[in-house]
Structures are given as structure tokens and as C-alpha cells.
Amino acid sequence: MTSTEFRKAAHELVDWMADYMDNVGDYPVKPNIKPGDIKVQLPVQAPEIGEEFKKIFSDFNKIILPGMTHWQHPQFFAYFPSGTSGPSVLAEMLAANMGAQCMIWLTSPAAEELEERMMEWLRDMLGLPSNLTGVIQDSSSSSTLVALLTAREFNSAYAINQRGFDGNEKFRIYTSAQAHSSVDKGVKIAGFGIDNLVKVGVDENFEMKPDALESAIEQDIALGMIPLCVVSTIGTTSSTAIDPIKAIGEICKKYKCWHHIDASYAGTALLLPEMRWMSEGVELADSFVFNPHKWMLTNFDCSAYFVKDKKALTDTFSILPEYLKTPEDHLVNNYRDWSIPLGRRFRALKLWFVIRSYGVDGLRKIISEHIEIGHWLKDEIEREEDFELLAPVPLNLVCFRYRPKGLKNESRLNDINKELLEGLNQTGAILLTQTKLNDKYTLRLVSGNNNTSKEEVSKGWERIKKHARKIII
Ligand SMILES: *Cc1c(COP(=O)(O)O)cnc(C)c1O
């Protein structure tokens, strides 16, 4: 593609993108297709001869677009949002265009230094302790794995990196029964064995019980095992439960355990000083992760990982083959030593664009509005006799179910709510996802994408009620 052809195509695409932003609400939130429907439309073999961009883009519109789930749709209330915004997309355009590798300072000095500064901005914006150092990872899953590996190496004086497990290590990892599956995955990959992941019980609010944590640790010590790391959560995926970070931090300190905080989604809410009760005790943590790529208008991927002992991190991951040595090694952050992959995208640019475009105050207003909408919906649900909340609503995720008057059979209630969710999603007008809380089939509604609003949530809520009340009991 010549630069002239690129210029023309890019202008057309930018127009398309701006229209998409305006009209994303006109698409079905989720496509009504079957597995395989898209693949059959794609040629079995790659084209031998290059094709015109016009043709490629026309196929994008014809084949790909109808098969997309529209995460920025104003009626997308599923999972957690995967945010984006104009400034974020613009930064991605530049980053892709420059195609730079940001693995060490020398390979892109501006990218490295901007990343340092952005992580300082984020740390301070969230009110995190100033002795934390940050690095951008691709995901929370990677960040949690990095924390587990660092805890492992720090505890074993870097011996396992050297000799591998010798079979005598009896490391135990603790997390709540409500923690994200990425903890399980990290424990497996880090070589601890999933049997050594202790799922600590939760209270009626789905928050980890510190007493239960402490007795699990005591029990393990009595059996000669080593409590290595506790992963706590600020904002669980099922219900945004907030673990008692301070109590957990104190227990970790007492037993010399690494404390990693997973604030993947809810971390963004720490922009609001009035929400910092959630992170009380964060100064006791060893590491902390949150995803600007969820709720902070920055498109995937961008996960902000903070660590107290930067040396423990780099001692765990550093590698120094001859071809990567540079004269500045002792002066700069070579981020290749801060995470698993060597190659790194230029992700700090989108943070810079987003934070500067909205300003911290602008971001705060958006997040606080999202939380207000969540609380508004909570009140609405409480007002209806045939609906009930199934978890507290500290943020903007509302967990609820339909419970027609007189119906007490739990298994029937589960069936009805499953039917409700699937029926709603089938319409293509709205998208919700489900979870199980105390064995109850639970609908989750998150009001957190940049295109939603109180009007949209209200429209969605009317839709839910209407659909529910049509179900034949
Ligand atoms: C979304 C989420 C994750 C996983 O995030 P990725 O960046 O997709 O790996 C982990 N923990 C919690 C609490 C989450 O909500």
C-alpha cells in the first residue's frame, strides 16, 4: 500500500469510525448467529495475489461487522465494560503507525519515559502509596501471574528460577471463594499446583473473611507448609465485593505473606476520593493491579501493575543476553525485565491522550455518574415486589433476579431467571450476563461503558421488567 492509497483509505475509515461512534446503538448488541456462520464466508486459503483495500473493507462490512458483539453499545450491560474513547483510538492509530517495539529504553526512549510518568500519574490519581512503582502489562491475568512469580522468587531467594522446584516446596496461596479465575490460572502456571490454592470463605456480602484466612494460614503452618501469597480483590467479578484490604494486609504482614490486590475493574473508582474506603490498608500491599482497559476509557489492552519492591520484580524477570545490552542499562527502566513477554506495545500513549483529554476531573465525573446510575437502578429494583437484589451495590454492578410473588422453589427460580436472561439477550436489544450467588442464578447489569446513560439504563430496566412479567410461571 502506498502512502497515497493509505491516505485515501484512512480518511474513509475515520469517517466510518466517527459514524460508528454515533450509531453503535443501531446495531444488535449481540449478533444472532450460530457457531461457524462467519468462518464459512471466509476463503479456505489465503489469496495468492494482493487485493484492493476497497474490496477488503467491503468484506469487513459484509462479513465481519454482522458478526460482532458491540461492546460500546449503550445497552451493553454484560461482563465488565471494555472501554474505549476517541483519544484512546487516536493514540492507537499513531502507535500502530509507528510500529515501535518498547521492550527497552533504547528501542523507544520516549515510550519508556512516558510509561514511567503515566504510571506515576495513575498511582497518584488513585491515591496509591508513593512508594509503588508501576508498569503496563497486557492484562490483569498476566499481572497476577507476575505477582505470584515474584512472590515465589522473593521467598525462595530466587532459587526456583535457578534450579526449578525440588519437590520440597510447600507453598500455599490464598484467595477468596469469589476471586477471579485468573488467580487459579496463575497458580497453575507458576507451578504451585491448584491443590495449593486455598479458597477462603466469604461473608454474607461476598467479602473474604479475615478470620477464616488467618485460621487457614495457621493450619497450613502447623502442617509445615509455607504461606506465600494472598490475593485479595477490590471489586469481585461476580458482584464487586470489596475484600477487607486492611485486615488482610495485617495478616499478611504478620505471616510474611505477599499481598497482591486485584482491583481490575473497581480500581478506576479510586479516582474518587469518596471511594477510597475500598483501598484502606493498601499501603500494606506488595502489589496492586487495575485495568484502565475496563472502566477508564482506554481500549484493550492496558493493565496497570504496581509493585512495592521493584528489585524483587526485576530480579525475578531479568534476562540479559548480549544482544540486548545497552550503555544506559543502569540508568533506565528496561521494561522487558518487568513482565513475561519481551516485545511490548506502546500503550502509554493512549493513557496520555485519555488522561489529558478528559482531565482527572472529567474522568471522575464520568465514573461518579456511572456509580450514581448503579445506585439509581438498585433503588428501582428494591421498589419492585417481584424483583430482588442478590448482593450489595457498592459501585455500578447490580446483581438481581426476578422472583414472582409466591414462587419459592429455588430451582424453578433459577430456571425462570435463566430463561429471562437468554430471552432478553436473544432480542439483540440488550446484553446482560449472569453469575451464581449462593447457588442462585443471578442477572448482572453493569452501567459502565462510555455510551450508556441513566436514560439507557432506565430503558433497559423497563425492558427487563416487561420481559420478566411475560414469562409463564
Ligand atoms: C476482569 C478481571 C480480571 C481479568 O482481567 P484481564 O485483564 O482480562 O486478565 C481479573 N480479576 C478481576 C477481578 C476482573 O474483574
The ligand as an SDF file (V2000), in Angstrom:
LIG
                    3D

 15 15  0  0  0  0  0  0  0  0999 V2000
  -11.6380   -8.7780   34.5040 C   0  0  0  0  0  0  0  0  0  0  0  0
  -10.9990   -9.2630   35.7210 C   0  0  0  0  0  0  0  0  0  0  0  0
   -9.7900   -9.9630   35.6560 C   0  0  0  0  0  0  0  0  0  0  0  0
   -9.1520  -10.3580   34.3520 C   0  0  0  0  0  0  0  0  0  0  0  0
   -8.7050   -9.2730   33.6340 O   0  0  0  0  0  0  0  0  0  0  0  0
   -7.8550   -9.4720   32.2960 P   0  0  0  0  0  0  0  0  0  0  0  0
   -7.1950   -8.1460   32.0990 O   0  0  0  0  0  0  0  0  0  0  0  0
   -8.8350   -9.7920   31.2250 O   0  0  0  0  0  0  0  0  0  0  0  0
   -6.8940  -10.5640   32.5230 O   0  0  0  0  0  0  0  0  0  0  0  0
   -9.1990  -10.3160   36.8420 C   0  0  0  0  0  0  0  0  0  0  0  0
   -9.7460  -10.0130   38.0300 N   0  0  0  0  0  0  0  0  0  0  0  0
  -10.9180   -9.3500   38.1300 C   0  0  0  0  0  0  0  0  0  0  0  0
  -11.4900   -9.0370   39.4880 C   0  0  0  0  0  0  0  0  0  0  0  0
  -11.5940   -8.9710   36.9770 C   0  0  0  0  0  0  0  0  0  0  0  0
  -12.7540   -8.3230   37.0720 O   0  0  0  0  0  0  0  0  0  0  0  0
  1  2  1  0
  2  3  1  0
  2 14  2  0
  3  4  1  0
  3 10  2  0
  4  5  1  0
  5  6  1  0
  6  7  2  0
  6  8  1  0
  6  9  1  0
 10 11  1  0
 11 12  2  0
 12 13  1  0
 12 14  1  0
 14 15  1  0
M  END
$$$$
